[in-house]
């Protein structure tokens, strides 16, 4: 039996990472969407004329990626043959799934249609949409202290957690132990997302891991650095945290955000973590995109029958600088990866069983 070469696979995946981040590829997508976006309408009806455009788009992506990978010396036939076994192996690089997940978004018609509609909107608004989104986020925190904002942010968390289909939430993934929902935001190109998950970590330890910036790099391989810039601590106004992450396909991302931990909320024995962007006067480093986080909150409750587990609600609306169709398309797997990383962190840091 032929054995998969982990080093060769890792080099091939890295090449995919590099190719999809190339300016030439991004320019080709931009030109294509600008040419065809006016054909698309924001309705449930998918017109026949969409099909040849989607097929042309798929061919554009496939031919570009194939050509550039061959130029980089990747044996495509062998790569595709070995890929399933490599993904299932213990030798698989931790970023492989994320890279291929983003790559798979190019095969989704719904993601493609979202991309076209986003391009159409941006074209109509002459590029002003991004600026207004940033202004909205900054306005949320302008002139108010962290503690002044906390009550409102806790109320928003409660409303979002209780919301159902009538409030615009639709389920996008159900894996029995984790359910992910999406809600369109008319004021942003990025959807609101949330998940409800059963986690194999006790509630207190889960929050000790998730909300401790000092140990973030011990368990999250995607984090390049994490430091406390200010704040009085969780017994006062929380922390201002600077985190730098390497996201597959992209330049590094910088997050400047406020972390506040509220114990015994919503009920005794429960925990709420409030996370949002904090204004910062220093610009990000070169080749770094500063993320805008409207909400990154978490609510953790002890499991009703098993103290070794907890129930987690997690929210997200972050502008990572990704095309919205990719960010929205991959949100459900982002939640799943985070929960699995937290369970692995518990095993590593506490010796707990997964």
Secondary structure, 3 states (H helix, E strand, C coil): CCCCCHHHHHHHHHHHHHHHCCHHHHHHHHHHHHHHHHHCCCCCCCCHHHHHHHHHHHHHHHHHHHHHHHHCCCCHHHHHHHHHHHHHCCCCCCCHHHHHHHHHHHHCHHHHHHHHHHHHHHHHCCCCHHHHHHHHHHHHHCCCCHHHHHHHHHHHHHHHHHCCHHHCEEEEEECCCEEEEEECCCCCCCCEEEEEEEECCCHHHHHHHHCCHHHHHHHCCCEEEEEEEEEEECCCCEEEEEEEECCCCCCEEEEEEEEEEEECCCCCCCEEEEEEECCCCCCCCCCEEECEEEECCEEEEECCCCCCCEEEEEEEEEECCCCHHHHHHCHHHHHHHHHHHHHHHHHHHHCCCC
